[in-house]
Amino acid sequence: MPGDNRGRVSLEQFIDRTPLSRRQRIIIFLTFLVLVADGMDLAITGLVFPRLIVEWGTTIGQVTFTVTAGVLALAVGAIVSGPLADRWGRKPVLLVGFLIFTVGTAALGVSGNIEVFIVLRIISSIGLGAVTPVALTLVADWVPAARRAQMVALALSGTALGTIVGSYLSSLLIPSFGWQTMVIVAGLLPCSSYLSSCALCPNLLSPF
């Protein structure tokens, strides 16, 4: 009968009934990398502020304001990312948010004073706030229900690894090259890696 949908399966049902495909695994891996960059940011930022106090004479009040503004910007990014993802799709919002976050972080390395640093930190934090919930939602949407909690937890563990990597890189780069080099590397390295992956597989965020 026309319009009879009996026997048809929804996309969600199809995902739940099939094993993880190559592209789905790539989605999980890239989300993991995004959250590694998130963890690196958390580790590096805490190590940069003492240098700002020494080199720029930044006050504790300015540091507190920067941290507070960054946290509020994270919340703003997280709040607006949902409606934007519903309207424009998760892939564009994830990509744009990640670019804002990574490029904004790298730009901190060329900031000449605390005022410019604060503005750039707010911008990068908005991008970071948008990236995390969209990335995790993307994983949850495109993996079978039976493995959803496992894969989301795996992707989220990237934050912990990023904290370790960020701390290690900071111990190597900051004493020898300065904090500016550290934030530039922390911003451009994940950005270039992510864009290279997208260039090699343009449709990788489409799981089938």
Residue pairs with C-beta under 8 A, 6 or more apart in sequence:
9 17
15 142
15 143
15 144
15 207
16 144
16 145
16 146
17 144
18 144
19 144
20 143
20 144
20 147
21 207
21 208
23 201
23 203
23 204
23 205
23 206
23 207
23 208
24 142
24 143
24 207
26 197
26 201
26 204
27 138
27 139
27 142
27 204
27 205
27 207
28 139
28 143
28 151
28 154
28 155
30 194
30 197
30 204
30 205
31 135
31 136
31 138
31 139
31 155
31 158
32 154
32 155
32 157
32 158
33 158
33 190
33 193
33 194
33 197
34 94
34 98
34 131
34 132
34 135
34 158
34 190
34 194
35 132
35 135
35 155
35 156
35 157
35 158
35 159
35 162
36 158
36 159
36 161
36 162
36 165
36 190
37 98
37 101
37 102
37 162
37 186
37 190
38 128
38 131
38 132
38 158
38 159
38 162
39 158
39 159
39 160
39 161
39 162
39 163
39 164
39 165
39 166
40 162
40 163
40 165
40 166
40 169
40 186
40 190
41 101
41 105
41 124
41 128
41 162
41 166
41 186
42 159
42 162
42 163
42 166
43 162
43 163
43 164
43 165
43 166
43 167
43 170
44 166
44 169
44 170
44 182
44 183
44 186
45 70
45 121
47 167
47 170
47 174
47 179
47 182
48 108
48 179
48 182
48 183
49 58
49 63
49 66
49 67
51 174
51 178
51 179
52 58
52 63
52 114
52 117
52 179
53 59
53 60
53 63
56 113
56 114
58 114
62 114
62 118
65 118
66 114
66 117
66 118
66 121
69 118
69 121
69 122
69 125
70 121
70 122
70 125
71 125
73 121
73 122
73 123
73 125
73 126
73 129
74 125
74 126
74 128
74 129
75 129
76 126
76 129
77 97
77 125
77 126
77 127
77 128
77 129
77 130
77 131
78 129
78 130
78 132
78 133
79 129
80 130
81 93
81 97
81 129
81 130
81 131
81 133
81 134
82 133
82 134
84 93
84 130
85 93
85 94
85 134
85 137
90 134
90 137
90 138
90 141
90 205
91 138
91 205
93 130
93 134
94 131
94 134
94 135
94 138
94 205
95 198
96 127
96 130
97 127
97 128
97 129
97 130
97 131
97 134
98 127
98 131
98 190
98 191
98 194
99 127
99 191
100 123
100 124
100 126
100 127
100 130
101 124
101 125
101 127
101 128
101 130
101 131
102 124
102 127
102 187
102 188
102 190
102 191
102 194
103 124
103 187
103 191
104 120
104 121
104 123
104 124
104 127
104 187
105 124
105 183
105 186
105 187
106 183
106 184
106 186
106 187
106 188
106 191
107 120
107 124
107 187
108 117
108 120
108 121
108 124
108 180
108 183
108 187
109 179
109 180
109 181
109 182
109 183
109 184
109 187
110 180
110 184
111 117
111 120
124 187
135 155
136 152
136 155
136 156
138 205
139 148
139 151
139 152
139 155
140 148
140 151
140 152
142 207
143 151
143 152
166 186
169 182
169 185
169 186
170 182
173 181
173 182
173 185
174 181
174 182
197 204
198 204
